Structure formats: structure tokens, C-alpha cells
Amino acid sequence: MITFNINTLLDLAGAALGLCALLSVFLLALSLRRWRRRCLALEENITAMRREIGVMASISLRTGRRVQRIQHEYSGVADRVELVELRGSTPSFDRAIDSARHGTDPGRLTQQFGLSCAEADLVTRLHGRRKTA
């Protein structure tokens, strides 16, 4: 029969405590290794996201420039549409022709009837008074 004295019990308790400590250190090392892998994966993801954000920023900048260029190129369209709406229907051409026959210059036709400069010039050339020398 085994007799347990205080020293044997303390030795067994110490061994058990040491074994628990060793097991805790081993589990902590495994956990730490997993956390390191997770951190490395997150850092790689952050790096990839930074690259993608850079690409998106570049695309956004180019798109913004294109939009500005298109706005600049077509800024006169609204004015042109307004002139066409002011012009209305064909009677404005008839009135412009009558005015041109009475000697109205192309600039005045443009203002008065909403014609473009080319249209006013054409109406004046076709229907305006002939200049005599």
C-alpha cells in the first residue's frame, strides 16, 4: 500500500501544476502562431486594398477629367436648345426672311429670331437686299 506523506502530495501537486503550466504554454504558443498568421493575412489584405484604392482613385480622376471635358465641349448645347425652343416653328424663318428682305443684318436676325449665326447669314445671303455699288 502506498502511503502519502505531505512531501509526496506536494511533489504530485507540483508535477501536476508544472504539467498544466507546460500545457498552457504549448496552447498559448499555438494560439500565438494562429494570431500571427491572421495578422499577416490581414496585412496582405490591407496591402491589396491599398492597391485597389489606388487604381480606383486613378480611374476616378480620369473619369472626372472626362466629365469636365464633356461638360466643356457640350456647354453650349443648353444655349443652343434654348435658341431652338425660342425659335418655335417655321413661321420664325418666314419672319426672318421678311426682315432680311427689309435689310436686317444677320446679327439682328440671330437676336430677334433665335437663329444660329450660320442660319442668319444664310437667310441674309439668300433673301437679303442686294448691295448696289
BATORRO-740637 format. One line per 4 residues: number of its first residue (from 0); for each residue x, y, z of N, C-alpha, C. Coordinates in nm, 2 decimals. Example, Ala and Ser with C-alpha at 12.3 -4.5 7.8 and 13.67 -1.06 7.14 Angstrom:
% residues 2
0) 1.32/-0.57/0.78/1.23/-0.45/0.78/1.32/-0.33/0.78; 1.28/-0.22/0.71/1.37/-0.11/0.71/1.29/0.00/0.79
% end
This chain:
% residues 133
0) 0.08/-0.12/0.00/0.00/0.00/0.00/0.09/0.12/0.00; 0.04/0.22/-0.07/0.12/0.34/-0.08/0.08/0.44/0.03; 0.18/0.49/0.09/0.15/0.59/0.20/0.18/0.72/0.14; 0.09/0.81/0.17/0.12/0.95/0.12/0.15/1.04/0.24
4) 0.27/1.10/0.22/0.30/1.20/0.32/0.29/1.33/0.26; 0.31/1.43/0.33/0.29/1.57/0.28/0.39/1.60/0.16; 0.51/1.55/0.17/0.61/1.57/0.06/0.56/1.51/-0.07; 0.51/1.39/-0.06/0.46/1.32/-0.18/0.35/1.39/-0.24
8) 0.26/1.44/-0.16/0.14/1.51/-0.21/0.19/1.65/-0.27; 0.29/1.71/-0.21/0.34/1.84/-0.26/0.41/1.81/-0.40; 0.48/1.70/-0.40/0.55/1.66/-0.53/0.45/1.64/-0.64; 0.35/1.56/-0.61/0.24/1.53/-0.71/0.17/1.66/-0.75
12) 0.14/1.75/-0.66/0.07/1.87/-0.69/0.17/1.96/-0.77; 0.29/1.96/-0.74/0.39/2.04/-0.82/0.40/1.99/-0.96; 0.41/1.86/-0.97/0.42/1.80/-1.10/0.29/1.83/-1.19; 0.18/1.81/-1.12/0.05/1.84/-1.19/0.05/1.99/-1.23
16) 0.09/2.08/-1.14/0.09/2.22/-1.17/0.19/2.25/-1.29; 0.31/2.19/-1.28/0.41/2.20/-1.39/0.35/2.15/-1.52; 0.28/2.04/-1.52/0.22/1.98/-1.64/0.12/2.08/-1.70; 0.04/2.13/-1.61/-0.06/2.23/-1.65/0.00/2.36/-1.71
20) 0.11/2.40/-1.65/0.18/2.52/-1.70/0.24/2.49/-1.83; 0.30/2.37/-1.85/0.36/2.33/-1.98/0.25/2.32/-2.09; 0.13/2.27/-2.05/0.02/2.26/-2.15/-0.03/2.40/-2.18; -0.04/2.49/-2.08/-0.08/2.62/-2.11/0.02/2.70/-2.20
24) 0.15/2.68/-2.18/0.25/2.74/-2.27/0.23/2.69/-2.41; 0.22/2.56/-2.42/0.20/2.50/-2.56/0.08/2.55/-2.63; -0.04/2.56/-2.56/-0.16/2.61/-2.62/-0.14/2.76/-2.65; -0.08/2.83/-2.56/-0.05/2.97/-2.59/0.04/2.99/-2.71
28) 0.14/2.91/-2.73/0.22/2.91/-2.85/0.14/2.88/-2.98; 0.05/2.78/-2.97/-0.03/2.76/-3.08/-0.12/2.88/-3.12; -0.18/2.93/-3.01/-0.27/3.05/-3.03/-0.19/3.17/-3.09; -0.08/3.19/-3.04/0.01/3.30/-3.09/0.04/3.28/-3.23
32) 0.08/3.15/-3.27/0.11/3.12/-3.41/-0.01/3.15/-3.50; -0.13/3.11/-3.45/-0.25/3.14/-3.53/-0.28/3.29/-3.55; -0.26/3.36/-3.44/-0.27/3.51/-3.44/-0.17/3.58/-3.54; -0.05/3.53/-3.54/0.05/3.58/-3.63/0.01/3.56/-3.78
36) -0.04/3.43/-3.81/-0.08/3.41/-3.94/-0.20/3.50/-3.98; -0.29/3.52/-3.89/-0.41/3.60/-3.91/-0.36/3.75/-3.94; -0.27/3.79/-3.86/-0.22/3.93/-3.88/-0.15/3.95/-4.01; -0.07/3.84/-4.05/-0.01/3.85/-4.18/-0.11/3.85/-4.29
40) -0.21/3.77/-4.28/-0.32/3.77/-4.38/-0.39/3.90/-4.39; -0.41/3.96/-4.27/-0.48/4.10/-4.27/-0.39/4.20/-4.33; -0.26/4.20/-4.30/-0.17/4.29/-4.36/-0.16/4.28/-4.52; -0.17/4.15/-4.56/-0.17/4.13/-4.71/-0.30/4.18/-4.77
44) -0.41/4.16/-4.70/-0.54/4.22/-4.74/-0.54/4.37/-4.75; -0.48/4.43/-4.65/-0.47/4.58/-4.64/-0.38/4.63/-4.76; -0.27/4.56/-4.79/-0.19/4.60/-4.90/-0.26/4.59/-5.03; -0.34/4.48/-5.05/-0.42/4.46/-5.17/-0.52/4.57/-5.18
48) -0.59/4.60/-5.07/-0.69/4.70/-5.07/-0.63/4.84/-5.10; -0.51/4.87/-5.05/-0.45/4.99/-5.09/-0.42/5.00/-5.24; -0.37/4.89/-5.30/-0.35/4.89/-5.44/-0.48/4.91/-5.52; -0.59/4.85/-5.47/-0.72/4.86/-5.54/-0.77/5.01/-5.52
52) -0.75/5.06/-5.41/-0.79/5.20/-5.38/-0.72/5.30/-5.48; -0.59/5.27/-5.49/-0.51/5.35/-5.58/-0.56/5.34/-5.72; -0.59/5.22/-5.77/-0.64/5.20/-5.90/-0.78/5.27/-5.92; -0.86/5.26/-5.82/-0.99/5.33/-5.82/-0.98/5.48/-5.82
56) -0.88/5.53/-5.74/-0.86/5.67/-5.74/-0.81/5.72/-5.88; -0.73/5.64/-5.94/-0.68/5.68/-6.08/-0.79/5.68/-6.18; -0.88/5.58/-6.17/-0.99/5.57/-6.26/-1.09/5.68/-6.23; -1.11/5.71/-6.11/-1.20/5.82/-6.07/-1.14/5.96/-6.12
60) -1.01/5.98/-6.11/-0.95/6.10/-6.16/-0.97/6.11/-6.31; -0.94/6.00/-6.38/-0.96/6.01/-6.53/-1.10/6.03/-6.57; -1.20/5.97/-6.49/-1.34/5.99/-6.52/-1.38/6.13/-6.50; -1.33/6.19/-6.39/-1.36/6.33/-6.36/-1.31/6.42/-6.47
64) -1.19/6.39/-6.52/-1.14/6.47/-6.63/-1.22/6.46/-6.75; -1.27/6.34/-6.78/-1.35/6.32/-6.90/-1.48/6.39/-6.88; -1.54/6.38/-6.76/-1.67/6.45/-6.74/-1.65/6.60/-6.76; -1.54/6.66/-6.71/-1.51/6.80/-6.72/-1.50/6.84/-6.87
68) -1.42/6.75/-6.94/-1.40/6.78/-7.09/-1.54/6.77/-7.16; -1.62/6.67/-7.13/-1.75/6.66/-7.19/-1.84/6.78/-7.16; -1.84/6.82/-7.03/-1.91/6.94/-6.99/-1.87/7.07/-7.07; -1.73/7.08/-7.08/-1.68/7.19/-7.16/-1.72/7.19/-7.30
72) -1.71/7.07/-7.36/-1.74/7.06/-7.50/-1.89/7.08/-7.53; -1.97/7.04/-7.44/-2.12/7.05/-7.47/-2.19/7.16/-7.38; -2.11/7.25/-7.33/-2.17/7.36/-7.25/-2.26/7.45/-7.33; -2.24/7.46/-7.46/-2.32/7.54/-7.55/-2.45/7.47/-7.59
76) -2.46/7.35/-7.56/-2.58/7.27/-7.61/-2.71/7.33/-7.54; -2.70/7.36/-7.41/-2.82/7.42/-7.34/-2.86/7.55/-7.41; -2.76/7.63/-7.44/-2.79/7.76/-7.50/-2.85/7.74/-7.64; -2.80/7.64/-7.71/-2.85/7.61/-7.84/-2.99/7.56/-7.84
80) -3.02/7.47/-7.74/-3.15/7.42/-7.73/-3.25/7.53/-7.69; -3.20/7.62/-7.61/-3.29/7.73/-7.57/-3.32/7.82/-7.69; -3.22/7.84/-7.78/-3.24/7.91/-7.90/-3.34/7.84/-7.99; -3.33/7.71/-8.00/-3.42/7.63/-8.09/-3.56/7.64/-8.03
84) -3.57/7.63/-7.90/-3.71/7.65/-7.84/-3.77/7.78/-7.86; -3.68/7.89/-7.85/-3.73/8.02/-7.87/-3.78/8.04/-8.02; -3.71/7.97/-8.10/-3.74/7.98/-8.25/-3.88/7.93/-8.27; -3.92/7.82/-8.21/-4.05/7.77/-8.23/-4.06/7.70/-8.36
88) -4.16/7.74/-8.43/-4.18/7.66/-8.56/-4.13/7.74/-8.68; -4.18/7.70/-8.79/-4.13/7.76/-8.92/-4.17/7.91/-8.94; -4.27/7.96/-8.88/-4.30/8.10/-8.91/-4.19/8.19/-8.87; -4.10/8.16/-8.77/-3.99/8.24/-8.74/-3.90/8.26/-8.85
92) -3.88/8.15/-8.93/-3.80/8.16/-9.05/-3.86/8.25/-9.15; -3.99/8.24/-9.16/-4.06/8.33/-9.26/-4.05/8.48/-9.22; -4.06/8.50/-9.09/-4.04/8.64/-9.04/-3.90/8.68/-9.06; -3.80/8.59/-9.03/-3.66/8.63/-9.05/-3.64/8.66/-9.20
96) -3.70/8.59/-9.29/-3.68/8.61/-9.43/-3.74/8.75/-9.47; -3.86/8.78/-9.41/-3.92/8.91/-9.44/-3.83/9.02/-9.38; -3.77/9.00/-9.27/-3.68/9.10/-9.21/-3.56/9.12/-9.29; -3.50/9.01/-9.34/-3.38/9.01/-9.43/-3.41/9.09/-9.56
100) -3.53/9.07/-9.61/-3.57/9.14/-9.73/-3.58/9.29/-9.71; -3.61/9.33/-9.58/-3.62/9.47/-9.55/-3.48/9.52/-9.50; -3.38/9.44/-9.51/-3.24/9.49/-9.48/-3.19/9.46/-9.35; -3.25/9.37/-9.27/-3.20/9.34/-9.14/-3.07/9.26/-9.15
104) -2.97/9.29/-9.07/-2.84/9.22/-9.08/-2.85/9.09/-9.00; -2.75/9.00/-9.03/-2.75/8.86/-8.97/-2.75/8.87/-8.81; -2.67/8.96/-8.76/-2.67/8.97/-8.61/-2.80/9.00/-8.55; -2.88/9.08/-8.61/-3.01/9.12/-8.56/-3.10/9.00/-8.58
108) -3.09/8.93/-8.69/-3.17/8.81/-8.71/-3.15/8.70/-8.60; -3.02/8.69/-8.57/-2.99/8.59/-8.46/-3.05/8.63/-8.33; -3.05/8.76/-8.29/-3.10/8.80/-8.17/-3.26/8.80/-8.17; -3.31/8.84/-8.28/-3.46/8.86/-8.29/-3.53/8.72/-8.30
112) -3.48/8.63/-8.38/-3.55/8.51/-8.42/-3.48/8.38/-8.36; -3.37/8.40/-8.29/-3.31/8.28/-8.23/-3.24/8.19/-8.33; -3.20/8.25/-8.45/-3.13/8.17/-8.55/-2.98/8.16/-8.51; -2.92/8.06/-8.55/-2.77/8.05/-8.53/-2.71/8.15/-8.63
116) -2.58/8.18/-8.60/-2.51/8.27/-8.69/-2.51/8.22/-8.83; -2.49/8.09/-8.85/-2.48/8.04/-8.99/-2.62/8.05/-9.05; -2.73/8.02/-8.98/-2.86/8.03/-9.04/-2.90/8.17/-9.07; -2.86/8.27/-8.98/-2.89/8.41/-9.01/-2.81/8.45/-9.13
120) -2.69/8.41/-9.14/-2.61/8.45/-9.26/-2.66/8.39/-9.39; -2.71/8.27/-9.38/-2.77/8.21/-9.50/-2.90/8.28/-9.54; -2.98/8.31/-9.44/-3.11/8.38/-9.47/-3.08/8.52/-9.54; -2.98/8.59/-9.48/-2.94/8.72/-9.53/-2.89/8.71/-9.68
124) -2.81/8.60/-9.70/-2.75/8.59/-9.84/-2.86/8.55/-9.94; -2.95/8.47/-9.90/-3.05/8.42/-9.99/-3.16/8.52/-10.01; -3.20/8.59/-9.91/-3.32/8.68/-9.91/-3.30/8.82/-9.88; -3.17/8.86/-9.85/-3.14/9.00/-9.81/-3.14/9.09/-9.93
128) -3.14/9.21/-9.90/-3.13/9.31/-10.01/-2.99/9.30/-10.07; -2.99/9.32/-10.20/-2.86/9.32/-10.27/-2.80/9.46/-10.26; -2.67/9.45/-10.23/-2.60/9.58/-10.21/-2.56/9.63/-10.35; -2.59/9.75/-10.38/-2.56/9.81/-10.51/-2.43/9.90/-10.49
132) -2.35/9.89/-10.59/-2.22/9.96/-10.58/-2.23/10.09/-10.66
% end
